[in-house]
């Protein structure tokens, strides 16, 4: 049962219940309005949201609209007036944004249905108060950008039947309290990426569960054997680095009602023959089987599928993508590689199979096509993308695959002319042949097919091949086209409005990297609204194409290297609200980038490099401090004529991954706020006029992989930091006043720290002696009044210092003769055979301390014994724990590894400092 079906299923239940309540209440009962507290609660909930799509337009304080039960997306109990249903799921361009406050709905204690899916709530956490909605039966927060951990308070929702949190940014472990939801039938935590840890065995208590999806996370450990208690389960999807050996596969064999099984990224699957055999045993009961990215090899296919016994007559979906299968894996299904097997053959194992995905494997031989002909009866979707298939596509494919609706052969090594027989498969709706070696003229492909499928055919992909010629005008025959991908070929000639006027449903148009000229009439209004447009390296003329003004729903726009020599019209900036990627680079665009209060919910990438833009860094960055919806992923405005500095508001673009402002005339200091951008991986500020120090906050960006600050006027020490130390000298070249170990150049403050003035009794002396506890065996000494550098083992001569103090005891000092200290009349000690005043004090008799010494010796013996026993006990306990408990052992080894690395780095850095010090840097 799909998610949409489940949603409609629950809504139908609530509608039926509402009608029953209305019928039983009788017509004599007056209409009941919503409760004032609940109305105020809904209005408070609305306050934190941005509703550009006017989804909540009826939610107002207007007295004429005071009954919240009549508001859009709200349903109440007709007998009590309590809000029971709040359905705010987004649809296409209609969705909510902002900081949702679920806690503000706390007054809706009778709420049974809450759907906030497909909205953009800016990483809002699920509040702990969610556990207060004890009457909830349906909760859907999927695709809503929520983050944080899954609150264990969800376990308080004892009536909950449906819980969907998929495709968010949740992290942490799955709370075991979810096992208390005894009525739960549907649980989906798919694709949260940062959910980790083990599957709580308490989930085995959910005896009513029908649907369980935990794929797309970082789960690990053993699969709990309690999973076998979910006997009502019909769909199970799982992914992670699991230990499949510990609890065996008995849990899987107990799921007697299972019809849909997906195991994704289960890398240990191939090591468990028992689990593979168990899957093989249940295949006859399955309708859908997906074993994706499990490192399957040819032998595993032979274990899974016995062509003479177990191949399911019910199986409709088979997905073996992202494995390591070769064409040999499917030879066992062949009768004769040179003979087409008829549909009546006994080897036609699955007449019910409609979807087959073997993409991203190691298929090479065309034998695979002959095997596929065994599935001609009802196969609708065939995906062989990302293999190494060679040769032409066999003509038999067009004759046998007469039920095919979608065919994807892209990213292979197929060659020859594009077969015209694809136009003769009357059921074909989608054809993708991108990234192969197909050749020939496109007109032959278009004109030689019957196109009996033209009323259903909606997607054509021929990009990145070697197709030549002019685009024929009769391509308009394919009037149902939604997607046309022709980029990266050798097409030539002109594209006029007559080519595209018949495409009223076109959404994706990609013609980039051909030798095409786009010549539309200035007043032409396209019949379509595009979502993606690619015209890179096409000739658009010097003026900005006016027809683009009508394309208000663009998410991808690429008009780079198109010969434009114009200012960017304001209407284009206004059309950015749905943009994922805008590329206008390598033109001759002029003017400045305007200050627009952009709302960019999709974190787009903006490429404006190699133009002639002027002014400061785009001022929309400054808007980021006022509008949390200003989000960008990549910014490239390099090779322009920008001036001024980088605004500190750039620190609010928290999703920024790449920043390139190189080759401009920017100046000032690099703002420290750039260190707030924890997602940054690429920074290029080279060839500008930046001054000041490199902000130390850069060292906090752990993901930073590329940094280029070269050819500026930066000075001072390069900050320390794990990531900054990974860059080479070229990242900082052209800044002569930078210094630090990375450049093998000491900083002025290092020179000062090497010569600290020692406090002395007489500050009038011009030649103080400096003693340093350096790691190397070097020190500065005075040799007859001049400072020299010498090893400690060299003869030390300290003379005429006019100092009065005791010559220290020590093995090295006692090797020097009296001449080393001449000229210092107040010196005393053993080298001069001159007694010091303190040596003249009367000696205390030893008897007076004899008993004290004996007492001390007893005390110290006891102390040392107790210390030894404690040390032995502690070490034994620690070592025993490390040996016996694997998590401690791994933690200890990781600690030793980090300690070793840290010690190594410290030693190397100190040695390099000493070497720099000796060289006089």
Order of alpha helices (4+ residues) and beta strands (2+ residues): alpha-alpha-beta-beta-beta-beta-beta-beta-beta-beta-beta-beta-beta-beta-beta-beta-beta-alpha-beta-alpha-beta-alpha-beta-beta-alpha-beta-beta-alpha-beta-beta-beta-beta-alpha-beta-beta-beta-beta-alpha-beta-beta-beta-beta-alpha-beta-beta-beta-beta-alpha-beta-beta-beta-beta-beta-beta-beta-beta-beta-alpha-beta-beta-alpha-alpha
